[in-house]
Amino acid sequence: MVKVFSRLSRPYCELCMVDNRMNKYDPNKHRHSIRLRGWDYRSPGLYFVTICTHERQNLFDNLDFRDIAIYALGRIPQQKHARHVLVDESVVMPNHAHAILAFTGYPEQADMTRTRGNFENALAGSLGVVVGRYKTAVTTRINKLRHSKGAKVWQRGYYERIIRNERELQATQQYIINNPARWAEDRDNLGILLAKMTYHP
């Protein structure tokens, strides 16, 4: 398990519970309001992300491949497109990876006049771009190592859940910390979690 930050460096309320012109989110209102189509995935917030390997293969049983995935997670905040991102608790398991990504502000390169529409995940600095570039970095390095250019490493898309409050943040952090032990007990437990998350193709 890789742990980049044990606790976020800014209070949760400063990161996620913001009332801005893009996301009028009141945590005391509807539980599912954050899943509305209008949510801007460039906005400040805490995002619990899960990415699965291609066909759920246990690719990261290979420690060299796992090291690549762990290293790339730690490098996310150093990338030009992700300087507004912190990586909190994270873990790379044999067939998936979990991470809490904290967006501390809007990305510097974000064009706030551009309509999100059906391409919100492709906008500069959005969650979709951050996850997509992470997946590409891992795929490129692994395929170079195994001399298999073009081979698939990840399942298409990713799963996410917006963390709404401090209690949910702590529960999610604990879930990630406990994941290796849960894997040893029940390797099929991932499906239960993914059913509670939003899939982005």
C-alpha positions as CSV (number, residue, x, y, z in Angstrom):
1,M,0.0,0.0,0.0
2,V,1.2,3.5,-0.8
3,K,0.2,6.3,1.5
4,V,1.0,9.8,0.1
5,F,-0.9,11.8,2.7
6,S,-2.3,10.3,5.9
7,R,-4.6,13.4,6.3
8,L,-5.5,16.1,4.0
9,S,-3.6,19.3,4.6
10,R,-6.6,21.6,4.5
11,P,-9.9,21.2,6.3
12,Y,-12.6,19.2,4.5
13,C,-15.0,22.1,4.4
14,E,-12.5,24.2,2.5
15,L,-12.0,21.5,-0.1
16,C,-15.4,20.1,-0.8
17,M,-18.3,22.0,0.8
18,V,-17.9,25.1,-1.4
19,D,-20.7,27.2,-2.8
20,N,-19.4,28.4,-6.1
21,R,-21.0,29.5,-9.4
22,M,-20.6,26.0,-10.9
23,N,-21.7,23.8,-8.0
24,K,-24.4,25.0,-5.6
25,Y,-24.0,22.0,-3.3
26,D,-25.5,22.0,0.2
27,P,-24.5,18.9,2.0
28,N,-27.7,19.1,4.2
29,K,-29.9,18.7,1.1
30,H,-30.6,15.7,-1.1
31,R,-28.2,12.8,-0.7
32,H,-27.9,12.2,-4.4
33,S,-27.7,15.9,-5.5
34,I,-24.0,15.5,-6.2
35,R,-24.7,12.8,-8.8
36,L,-26.7,15.2,-11.0
37,R,-25.5,15.6,-14.5
38,G,-24.6,19.3,-13.9
39,W,-21.8,18.5,-11.4
40,D,-18.5,20.0,-12.6
41,Y,-15.7,17.4,-12.2
42,R,-13.1,20.2,-12.3
43,S,-14.4,21.7,-9.1
44,P,-12.9,21.5,-5.6
45,G,-13.9,18.4,-3.8
46,L,-12.9,14.9,-2.6
47,Y,-13.2,12.1,-5.1
48,F,-13.0,8.4,-4.2
49,V,-11.8,6.8,-7.4
50,T,-11.5,3.1,-8.3
51,I,-9.9,1.8,-11.5
52,C,-10.0,-1.9,-12.5
53,T,-7.5,-3.8,-14.6
54,H,-8.4,-5.2,-18.0
55,E,-10.8,-8.1,-17.5
56,R,-10.0,-7.9,-13.7
57,Q,-6.8,-9.7,-14.3
58,N,-4.5,-9.9,-11.3
59,L,-1.9,-7.8,-13.2
60,F,-0.4,-6.2,-10.1
61,D,0.5,-9.5,-8.6
62,N,3.6,-8.7,-10.5
63,L,5.5,-6.4,-8.1
64,D,7.3,-4.5,-10.9
65,F,4.0,-3.6,-12.4
66,R,2.6,-2.7,-9.0
67,D,5.5,-0.4,-8.3
68,I,4.9,1.4,-11.5
69,A,1.2,2.0,-10.6
70,I,2.1,3.1,-7.1
71,Y,4.8,5.5,-8.3
72,A,2.5,7.0,-10.9
73,L,-0.1,7.7,-8.2
74,G,2.4,9.6,-6.2
75,R,3.4,11.6,-9.3
76,I,-0.1,12.9,-10.1
77,P,0.3,16.2,-8.2
78,Q,3.5,17.0,-10.0
79,Q,2.0,16.8,-13.4
80,K,1.2,20.2,-15.1
81,H,-2.5,19.2,-15.6
82,A,-3.0,18.2,-12.0
83,R,-1.3,20.8,-9.8
84,H,-4.6,21.4,-8.1
85,V,-4.8,17.8,-7.0
86,L,-3.6,16.1,-3.8
87,V,-3.5,12.3,-3.4
88,D,-4.7,11.2,0.0
89,E,-5.1,7.5,1.0
90,S,-4.5,5.1,-1.9
91,V,-3.7,1.5,-2.6
92,V,-2.9,-0.7,-5.6
93,M,-4.4,-4.1,-5.3
94,P,-3.8,-7.1,-7.7
95,N,-6.7,-6.2,-10.0
96,H,-7.7,-2.6,-9.1
97,A,-6.5,0.6,-7.5
98,H,-8.3,3.0,-5.1
99,A,-7.4,6.6,-4.4
100,I,-8.9,9.6,-2.8
101,L,-8.1,12.6,-5.0
102,A,-8.5,16.0,-3.4
103,F,-9.1,18.9,-5.8
104,T,-8.0,21.9,-3.9
105,G,-9.2,24.4,-6.4
106,Y,-10.1,24.7,-10.1
107,P,-7.3,23.8,-12.5
108,E,-5.2,26.7,-13.7
109,Q,-5.9,26.0,-17.3
110,A,-9.7,25.5,-16.9
111,D,-11.8,27.5,-19.3
112,M,-14.8,28.3,-17.2
113,T,-16.8,29.7,-20.1
114,R,-16.7,26.3,-21.9
115,T,-20.0,24.3,-21.7
116,R,-19.5,20.9,-20.1
117,G,-22.2,19.0,-22.0
118,N,-21.4,15.4,-22.8
119,F,-17.6,16.0,-22.7
120,E,-17.2,17.0,-19.1
121,N,-14.6,14.3,-18.5
122,A,-12.4,15.7,-21.4
123,L,-12.1,19.2,-20.0
124,A,-8.7,20.3,-18.9
125,G,-7.9,19.4,-15.3
126,S,-11.1,17.5,-14.8
127,L,-11.3,14.2,-12.8
128,G,-11.6,12.3,-16.1
129,V,-8.4,13.8,-17.5
130,V,-6.5,13.2,-14.3
131,V,-7.5,9.6,-14.1
132,G,-7.1,9.1,-17.9
133,R,-3.5,10.4,-17.9
134,Y,-2.7,8.3,-14.8
135,K,-3.9,5.2,-16.6
136,T,-2.0,6.1,-19.8
137,A,1.3,6.6,-17.8
138,V,0.9,3.2,-16.1
139,T,0.0,1.5,-19.4
140,T,2.9,3.0,-21.2
141,R,5.5,2.0,-18.6
142,I,4.1,-1.5,-18.1
143,N,3.9,-2.2,-21.8
144,K,7.5,-1.0,-22.3
145,L,8.7,-3.3,-19.5
146,R,6.9,-6.3,-21.0
147,H,7.5,-5.4,-24.6
148,S,3.8,-5.4,-25.5
149,K,3.0,-2.1,-27.1
150,G,-0.7,-1.6,-27.4
151,A,-1.7,-4.3,-24.8
152,K,-4.5,-3.3,-22.5
153,V,-3.7,-2.8,-18.8
154,W,-6.9,-1.1,-17.6
155,Q,-10.7,-1.6,-18.0
156,R,-12.3,1.2,-19.9
157,G,-13.4,4.1,-17.7
158,Y,-13.4,4.4,-14.0
159,Y,-15.7,4.5,-10.9
160,E,-16.0,7.5,-8.6
161,R,-17.9,8.7,-5.6
162,I,-17.9,12.3,-4.3
163,I,-17.1,12.3,-0.5
164,R,-19.6,14.5,1.2
165,N,-18.5,14.9,4.8
166,E,-15.7,14.2,7.3
167,R,-17.4,11.0,8.5
168,E,-17.5,9.6,4.9
169,L,-13.9,10.7,4.4
170,Q,-12.7,8.8,7.4
171,A,-14.8,5.7,6.4
172,T,-13.3,5.8,2.9
173,Q,-9.8,6.2,4.2
174,Q,-10.3,3.2,6.5
175,Y,-11.8,1.1,3.7
176,I,-8.7,1.7,1.6
177,I,-6.4,0.9,4.5
178,N,-8.3,-2.3,5.2
179,N,-8.4,-3.3,1.5
180,P,-5.4,-5.7,1.5
181,A,-6.9,-7.7,4.5
182,R,-10.3,-7.7,2.8
183,W,-8.8,-9.0,-0.3
184,A,-7.2,-11.9,1.6
185,E,-10.7,-12.8,3.0
186,D,-12.8,-12.2,-0.1
187,R,-11.3,-11.5,-3.5
188,D,-14.8,-10.9,-5.0
189,N,-15.8,-8.1,-2.7
190,L,-15.1,-5.4,-5.3
191,G,-18.4,-5.8,-7.0
192,I,-20.3,-4.6,-3.9
193,L,-18.3,-1.4,-3.8
194,L,-18.6,-0.6,-7.5
195,A,-22.4,-1.0,-7.3
196,K,-22.4,2.0,-5.0
197,M,-20.2,4.2,-7.2
198,T,-20.8,6.1,-10.5
199,Y,-19.2,4.7,-13.6
200,H,-17.6,7.0,-16.1
201,P,-16.9,5.3,-19.5
